[in-house]
Amino acid sequence: MRARALCHALGGPRRLPDTMTQNQSPARRTGPHSPAPGVPGTARGESAAGRGTAPERRPGRTEAAGVRRINLSRVALAVHDEAEITRAAVAERLGLTRAAVSSLVEQLIAAGFVAESGKTFSGQAGRPGTALTMARTGHAGLGVSVDVDALTVCLVDLAGTERLRLIETGRHAGSDPGAVLRDAALLTGRALREAAGEGLVPAGVDLALPGLVADGVVRQAPNLGWNAVPAAELFAETLRAEGTELPVGSDNEANSAALAQLWSGAPGGARSFVYLSGDIGVGGAVVLDGDLLRGAHGFAGEIGHLVVDPNGPDCRCGSRGCLERYAGQDALLRAAGLDAREGGIAELGRRAADGSGAPEARRARQAVEQAGAMLGVALSGAVNLLDPQTVLLGGLYRELTPHLAPAAERELERRVVSGLWGAGSGRLCAASPAGDAARGAAGQVLRRVLADPLGYGAAPPATY
């Protein structure tokens, strides 16, 4: 079954840290024994010529070109962040002269990255400024998420607006990895053809994959039954066989979703959070001060395999008592006496919200309460260790948050030493619906483009 949704807004990426967006030199102190500004090794009133030293070296063409390349990215990100902004406002934000910004903007317009919206804004000295926006055609980002029960393709334009979404459902657990990735590539080919009709040309495609992912390889994905699968290579081979050559990247699906939350505006504007993704398994990711925490090998965030009961049931990962054995989709439905054919998580939520004394309602409430308690146990360790602002519940947990949160908050209140995580603190909340793994993967492609507009140049004609 396939579904399509068009034109959902993705909020712009957050601003780069000040240390990256501004390059200000500290004021120098001068005195009898300190160098004068701009002249190394001279005391005040003493010329370089008098000391026999060479004058300060001026930047060469190569250095100037490198600075311009960086400033093109800074201007593009400023326009992207603000959605609409004048040249004067860009200059003020970045600490550049208006003349420099005008030159950079003209280059970005010529390359098809930026456009003038036609709106004008006054209120600053001089003539009213024309608003700049990101172009609606040209370069785009494409993301593909591979889940246990679905394939999803998402396309975003330079503004970060979602322009296309394709979904193909199916059970992939235990399936041949090559066949699953071939289906994902074929669905991507369909998305490329539809994107061409919108004048959009993806600069690359990123895969959002479950399990331990490094260098394009799924090292281990217990819920799919995959081990040492060269996912990016298998996916790219099918694309090439279909006549498409695109750079292919990859990441863990929870990492991709967490980045989508960050860029679309996490609840409360949080810049440090733990993200949980509920599905057949339980994925996790950590964002600290606006940066994704990857760990030494890229495997950070595997909270679903945090042990909450050493004597608990065996897990597919080889351990026992893992969180996902209590709070994964299969465990939740089994505890509630449901299966996916009976409405799955939607039916579980309906029964949990039923305040009656009916046996099926009581059993559903008990199932989500047990899962919520185990989530609280696992999260309390993460909160004590990382001190995030908030925890975001995504995937199937998003719609179950009202039912899961009370039990989880009781455990957090009891176990977190800071005392900041009691009931009603608002720190445990549903993730934004605007950010999922496919969208985050598309956003990662987009970020690479905006980080180097000069390197990507103007987009080629859309001919897929």
C-alpha positions as CSV (number, residue, x, y, z in Angstrom):
1,M,0.0,0.0,0.0
2,R,1.4,3.4,-0.9
3,A,0.5,6.8,0.4
4,R,1.7,10.3,-0.5
5,A,1.6,13.6,1.4
6,L,2.8,17.0,0.0
7,C,4.1,20.2,1.4
8,H,4.6,19.9,5.1
9,A,6.9,22.6,6.6
10,L,10.2,21.7,8.1
11,G,11.6,24.4,10.3
12,G,15.1,25.7,9.5
13,P,18.2,24.3,11.0
14,R,19.3,26.0,14.1
15,R,22.0,28.7,14.0
16,L,25.6,27.6,14.1
17,P,27.3,28.3,17.4
18,D,28.7,31.8,17.8
19,T,32.2,30.4,17.5
20,M,31.4,29.2,14.0
21,T,29.4,32.1,12.8
22,Q,31.6,34.9,14.0
23,N,35.4,35.2,13.7
24,Q,36.2,38.2,16.0
25,S,39.7,38.8,17.1
26,P,40.2,39.9,20.7
27,A,41.4,43.4,21.3
28,R,45.2,43.5,21.7
29,R,46.7,45.3,24.7
30,T,49.6,47.6,23.7
31,G,52.3,49.0,25.9
32,P,56.0,49.6,26.2
33,H,56.7,45.8,26.0
34,S,53.8,44.6,23.8
35,P,53.5,44.5,20.0
36,A,51.5,47.2,18.3
37,P,48.4,46.1,16.5
38,G,49.2,44.6,13.0
39,V,53.0,44.7,13.5
40,P,54.5,41.6,15.1
41,G,57.4,42.1,17.5
42,T,57.4,45.9,17.7
43,A,56.9,48.1,20.7
44,R,54.7,51.1,20.6
45,G,56.2,53.8,18.4
46,E,58.8,51.5,16.9
47,S,58.4,50.7,13.2
48,A,58.9,47.3,11.6
49,A,61.4,48.8,9.2
50,G,63.4,50.1,12.2
51,R,63.7,46.5,13.5
52,G,64.4,45.0,10.1
53,T,61.4,42.7,10.2
54,A,59.1,42.0,7.3
55,P,55.6,43.6,7.2
56,E,52.6,41.5,8.1
57,R,51.7,39.1,5.4
58,R,48.5,39.8,3.6
59,P,46.1,37.0,2.8
60,G,46.7,35.5,-0.6
61,R,44.1,34.6,-3.3
62,T,43.7,31.1,-2.0
63,E,43.0,32.2,1.5
64,A,40.5,34.9,0.3
65,A,38.7,32.2,-1.8
66,G,38.5,30.0,1.3
67,V,37.0,32.9,3.3
68,R,34.5,33.6,0.6
69,R,33.5,29.9,0.4
70,I,32.8,29.9,4.2
71,N,30.9,33.2,4.0
72,L,28.7,31.9,1.2
73,S,27.7,29.0,3.5
74,R,27.0,31.5,6.4
75,V,24.8,33.6,4.2
76,A,22.9,30.6,2.9
77,L,22.3,29.3,6.4
78,A,21.2,32.7,7.6
79,V,18.5,32.9,4.9
80,H,17.5,29.3,5.6
81,D,17.3,29.9,9.3
82,E,15.1,32.9,9.1
83,A,12.9,31.9,6.1
84,E,12.7,35.6,5.0
85,I,15.5,38.1,5.7
86,T,16.9,41.2,4.1
87,R,20.5,41.7,3.0
88,A,20.9,44.3,5.8
89,A,19.7,41.9,8.4
90,V,22.1,39.2,7.1
91,A,25.0,41.7,7.3
92,E,24.0,42.6,10.9
93,R,23.6,39.0,12.0
94,L,26.9,37.8,10.5
95,G,29.0,40.9,11.2
96,L,29.8,41.5,7.5
97,T,29.6,44.7,5.5
98,R,26.5,45.2,3.4
99,A,28.6,45.4,0.3
100,A,30.1,42.0,1.1
101,V,26.7,40.4,1.8
102,S,25.3,41.9,-1.5
103,S,28.1,40.3,-3.5
104,L,27.6,36.9,-1.8
105,V,23.8,37.0,-2.2
106,E,24.2,37.8,-5.9
107,Q,26.4,34.7,-6.3
108,L,23.9,32.5,-4.4
109,I,21.0,33.9,-6.5
110,A,23.0,33.2,-9.7
111,A,23.6,29.6,-8.6
112,G,19.9,29.0,-7.7
113,F,20.2,28.8,-3.9
114,V,18.5,32.0,-2.9
115,A,15.7,34.1,-4.4
116,E,14.0,37.4,-3.8
117,S,10.5,37.0,-2.4
118,G,9.2,40.4,-3.7
119,K,8.4,41.6,-0.2
120,T,10.1,44.6,1.2
121,F,10.9,45.5,4.8
122,S,11.6,49.0,6.1
123,G,12.6,50.2,9.6
124,Q,16.3,50.4,9.0
125,A,18.4,53.2,7.7
126,G,18.4,53.5,3.9
127,R,16.0,52.2,1.4
128,P,13.5,49.4,2.3
129,G,15.2,46.0,1.8
130,T,13.9,43.2,-0.4
131,A,13.3,39.9,1.5
132,L,15.5,36.9,0.6
133,T,14.2,33.3,0.7
134,M,15.6,29.9,-0.3
135,A,14.9,28.8,-3.8
136,R,11.9,26.5,-4.3
137,T,13.6,24.6,-7.1
138,G,17.0,23.2,-7.7
139,H,19.0,21.3,-5.1
140,A,17.0,19.1,-2.7
141,G,17.6,16.5,0.0
142,L,16.3,13.0,-0.2
143,G,15.9,10.7,2.8
144,V,14.9,7.0,3.0
145,S,14.0,5.2,6.2
146,V,14.0,1.4,6.3
147,D,11.8,0.1,9.1
148,V,10.6,-3.3,10.2
149,D,7.2,-2.7,8.7
150,A,7.6,0.1,6.1
151,L,9.8,2.0,3.7
152,T,9.5,5.8,3.6
153,V,11.0,8.3,1.2
154,C,11.0,12.0,2.0
155,L,12.1,14.9,-0.2
156,V,12.8,18.4,1.1
157,D,13.7,21.5,-0.8
158,L,16.4,24.1,0.1
159,A,14.0,25.9,2.4
160,G,13.6,22.6,4.4
161,T,10.0,22.3,3.2
162,E,8.8,18.7,2.7
163,R,7.7,18.4,-0.9
164,L,7.1,14.7,-1.2
165,R,6.5,11.6,0.9
166,L,6.1,8.0,-0.3
167,I,5.3,5.1,2.0
168,E,5.3,1.4,1.1
169,T,4.3,-1.0,3.9
170,G,5.6,-4.6,4.3
171,R,7.1,-6.9,6.9
172,H,10.9,-6.8,6.6
173,A,11.9,-8.8,9.6
174,G,13.8,-11.9,8.4
175,S,13.6,-10.8,4.8
176,D,16.6,-10.8,2.4
177,P,18.4,-7.5,2.9
178,G,19.2,-7.2,-0.8
179,A,15.5,-7.5,-1.7
180,V,14.4,-4.9,1.0
181,L,17.1,-2.4,-0.2
182,R,16.2,-3.0,-3.8
183,D,12.5,-2.1,-3.0
184,A,13.8,1.0,-1.2
185,A,15.8,2.0,-4.2
186,L,12.9,1.5,-6.6
187,L,10.7,3.6,-4.4
188,T,13.4,6.2,-4.4
189,G,13.5,6.1,-8.2
190,R,9.8,6.9,-8.2
191,A,10.4,9.8,-5.9
192,L,13.2,11.1,-8.2
193,R,10.8,11.1,-11.2
194,E,8.2,13.0,-9.2
195,A,10.8,15.5,-7.9
196,A,11.9,16.2,-11.4
197,G,8.3,17.3,-12.2
198,E,8.7,19.9,-9.4
199,G,12.0,21.1,-10.7
200,L,13.9,19.5,-7.8
201,V,17.2,17.7,-8.1
202,P,18.4,15.8,-5.0
203,A,22.0,16.4,-4.2
204,G,22.2,13.0,-2.5
205,V,20.2,10.4,-0.6
206,D,20.7,9.3,3.0
207,L,19.4,6.1,4.5
208,A,18.0,5.9,8.0
209,L,18.5,2.4,9.2
210,P,17.8,0.5,12.4
211,G,20.5,-1.0,14.6
212,L,24.2,-0.4,14.7
213,V,25.2,1.5,11.6
214,A,28.7,2.6,10.6
215,D,30.3,3.4,7.2
216,G,27.2,2.4,5.3
217,V,27.1,-1.0,6.9
218,V,24.4,-2.3,9.3
219,R,26.6,-4.1,11.8
220,Q,23.7,-5.5,13.7
221,A,19.9,-5.0,13.5
222,P,18.3,-7.7,15.7
223,N,14.7,-6.8,14.8
224,L,15.4,-7.2,11.1
225,G,17.8,-10.2,11.5
226,W,20.5,-8.3,9.7
227,N,24.2,-8.6,10.4
228,A,27.1,-7.0,8.5
229,V,24.9,-5.8,5.7
230,P,26.5,-3.3,3.3
231,A,23.2,-1.4,3.0
232,A,24.5,1.8,1.3
233,E,26.3,-0.3,-1.3
234,L,23.3,-2.6,-2.1
235,F,21.0,0.4,-2.3
236,A,23.4,2.3,-4.6
237,E,23.8,-0.7,-6.9
238,T,20.0,-0.8,-7.6
239,L,20.0,3.0,-8.2
240,R,22.8,2.6,-10.7
241,A,21.1,-0.3,-12.4
242,E,18.1,2.0,-12.8
243,G,20.3,4.7,-14.4
244,T,20.7,6.9,-11.4
245,E,24.1,7.9,-9.8
246,L,23.7,9.7,-6.5
247,P,25.9,10.0,-3.4
248,V,24.5,7.6,-0.7
249,G,24.9,8.3,3.0
250,S,23.6,6.4,6.0
251,D,22.9,6.8,9.7
252,N,20.9,5.1,12.5
253,E,17.2,5.9,12.3
254,A,16.9,7.3,15.8
255,N,19.9,9.6,15.1
256,S,18.1,10.9,12.0
257,A,14.8,11.4,13.8
258,A,16.6,13.3,16.6
259,L,18.2,15.6,14.1
260,A,14.8,16.2,12.5
261,Q,13.5,17.1,16.0
262,L,16.4,19.5,16.5
263,W,16.0,21.2,13.1
264,S,12.2,21.4,13.1
265,G,12.1,22.9,16.6
266,A,12.0,20.4,19.5
267,P,9.3,21.1,22.1
268,G,10.3,24.0,24.3
269,G,13.2,24.8,21.9
270,A,15.3,22.2,23.7
271,R,18.9,21.9,22.5
272,S,19.8,19.1,24.9
273,F,17.5,16.1,24.9
274,V,17.2,12.3,24.8
275,Y,15.0,11.1,22.0
276,L,13.2,7.7,22.2
277,S,11.7,6.0,19.1
278,G,9.2,3.3,19.8
279,D,8.6,0.7,17.1
280,I,9.1,-3.1,17.1
281,G,12.2,-2.2,19.0
282,V,13.2,0.9,21.0
283,G,15.7,3.3,19.4
284,G,17.4,6.2,21.1
285,A,19.6,9.2,20.4
286,V,21.1,12.0,22.5
287,V,21.5,15.6,21.5
288,L,23.7,17.8,23.7
289,D,24.0,21.6,23.2
290,G,22.7,21.2,19.6
291,D,25.1,18.4,18.6
292,L,24.3,14.7,18.2
293,L,26.3,12.5,20.5
294,R,27.6,9.6,18.5
295,G,30.1,7.9,20.8
296,A,33.6,6.6,19.9
297,H,32.2,4.2,17.3
298,G,29.0,5.8,16.3
299,F,26.8,3.5,18.3
300,A,25.6,5.8,21.1
301,G,21.9,5.9,22.0
302,E,21.0,2.2,22.0
303,I,18.7,2.6,25.0
304,G,16.4,-0.2,23.8
305,H,19.1,-2.6,24.9
306,L,19.6,-1.1,28.3
307,V,18.9,-3.8,30.8
308,V,16.0,-3.0,33.1
309,D,15.7,-6.5,34.7
310,P,18.8,-8.8,34.7
311,N,16.4,-11.8,35.1
312,G,14.0,-10.7,32.5
313,P,13.1,-12.4,29.2
314,D,15.7,-13.2,26.5
315,C,16.2,-10.5,23.9
316,R,17.1,-10.8,20.2
317,C,20.3,-9.0,20.8
318,G,21.6,-11.9,23.0
319,S,21.1,-10.2,26.3
320,R,18.1,-10.5,28.6
321,G,15.8,-8.1,30.3
322,C,16.3,-5.3,27.7
323,L,13.9,-2.3,27.7
324,E,12.4,-3.3,24.4
325,R,11.3,-6.6,25.8
326,Y,8.9,-4.6,28.0
327,A,8.2,-1.4,25.9
328,G,8.6,-2.4,22.3
329,Q,5.5,-2.7,20.1
330,D,5.3,-6.5,20.2
331,A,5.7,-6.5,24.0
332,L,3.0,-3.8,24.4
333,L,0.5,-5.6,22.2
334,R,1.1,-9.0,23.8
335,A,0.7,-7.6,27.3
336,A,-2.6,-6.0,26.2
337,G,-3.9,-9.1,24.5
338,L,-3.8,-7.5,21.0
339,D,-1.9,-8.1,17.8
340,A,-1.3,-5.8,14.8
341,R,-4.2,-7.3,12.9
342,E,-6.6,-6.0,15.6
343,G,-5.7,-2.4,15.1
344,G,-2.3,-2.5,16.7
345,I,-1.2,0.6,18.6
346,A,-4.2,2.7,17.7
347,E,-6.5,0.1,19.3
348,L,-4.2,-0.1,22.3
349,G,-4.5,3.7,22.7
350,R,-8.2,3.6,22.4
351,R,-8.6,0.9,25.0
352,A,-6.1,2.6,27.4
353,A,-8.2,5.8,27.2
354,D,-11.3,3.8,28.0
355,G,-11.9,4.5,31.7
356,S,-14.4,1.7,32.1
357,G,-13.9,-1.4,34.1
358,A,-14.1,-3.6,31.0
359,P,-11.5,-6.4,31.1
360,E,-9.9,-5.3,27.8
361,A,-9.6,-1.7,29.0
362,R,-8.1,-2.7,32.3
363,R,-5.6,-5.0,30.5
364,A,-4.6,-2.2,28.1
365,R,-4.1,0.3,31.0
366,Q,-1.9,-2.3,32.8
367,A,0.2,-2.9,29.7
368,V,1.0,0.8,29.1
369,E,1.6,1.4,32.8
370,Q,4.1,-1.4,32.9
371,A,5.8,-0.1,29.8
372,G,5.8,3.4,31.1
373,A,7.4,2.3,34.4
374,M,10.2,0.4,32.5
375,L,10.8,3.5,30.3
376,G,11.1,5.5,33.5
377,V,13.7,3.1,35.0
378,A,15.8,3.2,31.8
379,L,15.4,7.0,31.3
380,S,16.4,7.8,34.9
381,G,19.9,6.4,34.3
382,A,20.2,8.4,31.1
383,V,19.0,11.6,32.8
384,N,21.3,11.2,35.8
385,L,24.2,10.6,33.4
386,L,23.5,13.3,30.7
387,D,21.3,16.0,32.4
388,P,19.2,16.8,29.4
389,Q,16.5,19.5,29.3
390,T,13.9,17.1,28.2
391,V,13.0,13.6,26.9
392,L,11.1,13.3,23.6
393,L,8.9,10.3,23.0
394,G,8.7,9.6,19.3
395,G,7.4,6.8,17.0
396,L,4.5,4.9,18.5
397,Y,5.2,6.5,21.9
398,R,4.1,9.9,20.6
399,E,0.4,8.9,20.5
400,L,0.7,6.9,23.7
401,T,2.4,9.6,25.7
402,P,-0.6,10.5,27.8
403,H,-0.9,6.9,28.9
404,L,2.8,6.1,29.3
405,A,3.9,9.4,31.0
406,P,2.4,9.0,34.5
407,A,4.2,5.8,35.3
408,A,7.4,6.9,33.7
409,E,7.3,10.2,35.6
410,R,6.8,8.4,38.9
411,E,10.0,6.4,38.3
412,L,11.9,9.5,37.2
413,E,10.8,11.4,40.3
414,R,12.0,8.6,42.5
415,R,15.3,7.9,40.8
416,V,16.7,11.2,39.3
417,V,18.9,12.8,41.9
418,S,18.4,16.4,40.7
419,G,14.8,16.4,41.7
420,L,13.8,18.2,38.5
421,W,11.9,15.4,36.9
422,G,8.7,15.0,39.0
423,A,5.2,14.7,37.7
424,G,4.1,18.0,36.0
425,S,7.6,19.1,35.3
426,G,6.9,19.0,31.5
427,R,10.2,17.5,30.8
428,L,8.8,14.2,29.5
429,C,6.8,15.0,26.4
430,A,5.7,13.9,23.0
431,A,8.1,14.5,20.1
432,S,7.1,17.0,17.3
433,P,5.2,15.3,14.5
434,A,7.3,17.3,12.0
435,G,10.4,15.2,12.7
436,D,10.9,11.6,11.8
437,A,13.8,9.5,10.5
438,A,13.1,10.0,6.8
439,R,12.9,13.7,7.2
440,G,16.0,13.8,9.3
441,A,17.9,11.8,6.7
442,A,16.8,14.3,3.9
443,G,17.8,17.1,6.2
444,Q,21.3,15.7,6.5
445,V,21.7,15.9,2.8
446,L,20.4,19.5,2.8
447,R,22.9,20.5,5.6
448,R,25.8,19.2,3.5
449,V,24.6,21.3,0.6
450,L,24.2,24.5,2.7
451,A,27.6,23.9,4.3
452,D,29.3,24.3,0.9
453,P,27.1,26.0,-1.8
454,L,30.2,26.8,-3.9
455,G,31.2,23.1,-3.9
456,Y,27.8,22.0,-5.1
457,G,27.2,24.9,-7.5
458,A,24.1,25.2,-9.6
459,A,21.8,22.2,-9.7
460,P,21.8,20.3,-13.0
461,P,18.6,20.1,-15.0
462,A,15.9,17.8,-13.5
463,T,15.8,14.9,-15.9
464,Y,15.0,11.8,-13.9
